[in-house]
């Protein structure tokens, strides 16, 4: 094991060379390791037709995920529940912000279940926009979608990547009681950057409380969170945040490079190379996480079925 000072020196040596390159290029010009192929492939087309036909939104599309082609062609998709308009305005997120006015699609639980069956998925990630316009933040609707999926697809494992429900633990428990295997809520960034990055209604401590309460309520369920890197955090802050997450008994951590969705969003402050992400994964495993999925293009739902099975070692990240 290495201490924090040694780790900092190693990371500096890993991306010290690219730091000079970053200084010479515009901050948002992506380095070579962040280039991805355009979506294509027969499986991709089938899943796109399914989610369009069933009037579903996917975070893959709404958040402009760089892994969309890879995941969809592997038969994995992340369905976004409760519409595509979020009541919050986080400065990193490409999802539209507005007032959904309490509207929910009553057919969504059935349509989501049918979509999972059509796609033949054994593992599905369900996420959603924040719905602060609803009394329970949409937890009961979320749980109904899970139950419908389980009823039609009893062998499918479900991961719920939920809002924080404004810290309402009863709402969290509603989702936990629906039959999910993995509960996730994203911390997104280090404590110092939380309010510049996330909507003021979100909070560093609030997310940690939600994750800790979920594990206490259902110890058998895996808990999970995600950090974006490159927003201006220091290496020491990353390690300190890992410690805070482990203190909340979180099982799985994902680490990925923040990519600016548009000029209206926060700029990228630095690009970490693959070697730095590999080192961070090792540090996370040393700290006791069951699994750490870490790489420049990793997003919270990336290869989620393998991460939950602690089978990430062989992934090309």
C-alpha positions, 0 to 999 in steps of 0.5 A: 500500500502507498500513502497519500503523499506517494500517491500524489507524486505517482499521479503527478508523474503519470499525467504531468506530461499531459498537463503541459499539453492541456495548458497548450490546448483549449481546455475542452479539446479532448485528448486522444483517449476520449475519442469514441465511435459514433453509435451503430450496429444492429443491436443498437438499432433494435434497442433504439427502436424499442425505447422509441416505440415504448415512449421511454427516455434513456439516460444514455441519450439524454445525458449524451453518454460516450458509451452508448454504442458499446452498451447498447450493442452489448444489450444493456441500456439505462432507462430514465423514468418519470420523463426527460425534464428535471426539476433541478439544474446541475451545472454538469448535466445535459438533461433538460430542466423545467417544471413537469407540473406533476405529470407522470405517465401511468403506462410507464411501469408497463412499458418499461417492463415490456421494453426489458423483455423485448431487449432480453436484458438480464440486468437493467439500470433504472434512473430518473430525473429529479421530481421535486414537484411530487410529494414523494419525489416520485418514489412510489412511481419508481417502485411501481416500475421496478415491480412491473419489471420484476413481474414480467422479467423475474430473472432480471436484476434491477439497479436503481440509480435514484434521486436523493428524494430531498433526503426523505428516507421514507421515500428511499425505503419505498424504492428499497422495498420494490425488489431491487438488487442494487441501490445507487445515488451519485455523489458526483463531486468532492465536498468543496465543489458540490454547490458550484457543480450540483443544484443547491437542493442537492448536498454532499452530506445529504447523498451520503446520508441517503446511501448510508440509510439504504445500506442500514435498511437493506444490508443485503442490497449493494450500494453504489455511487459515482464521482466525475473527475476533472472539475477542479478537485485535487488528488487529496480531495479524491482520496478523502471523498473515497474515505467518506463514501466508505464510511457510509458503507458504500460497496461500489464506486465508479470514477469517470472523466467529466466531459462538458456537454455544451458551452453553457455547462461547467468547463473541464479543468483537467483531463486525467489519463487512463493510468491515473484512473487505474491507480485510483481504482487500486486505491479504492480497492485498498480502501475496501470497496467491493468494486471500483469501475474507473476510467476516462469514459466510465459513467455510473451505469457503465457495465453495471452488471459486471461491477455488481458481480465484482467482475470488472478486472478484465474490462478495457477501460 
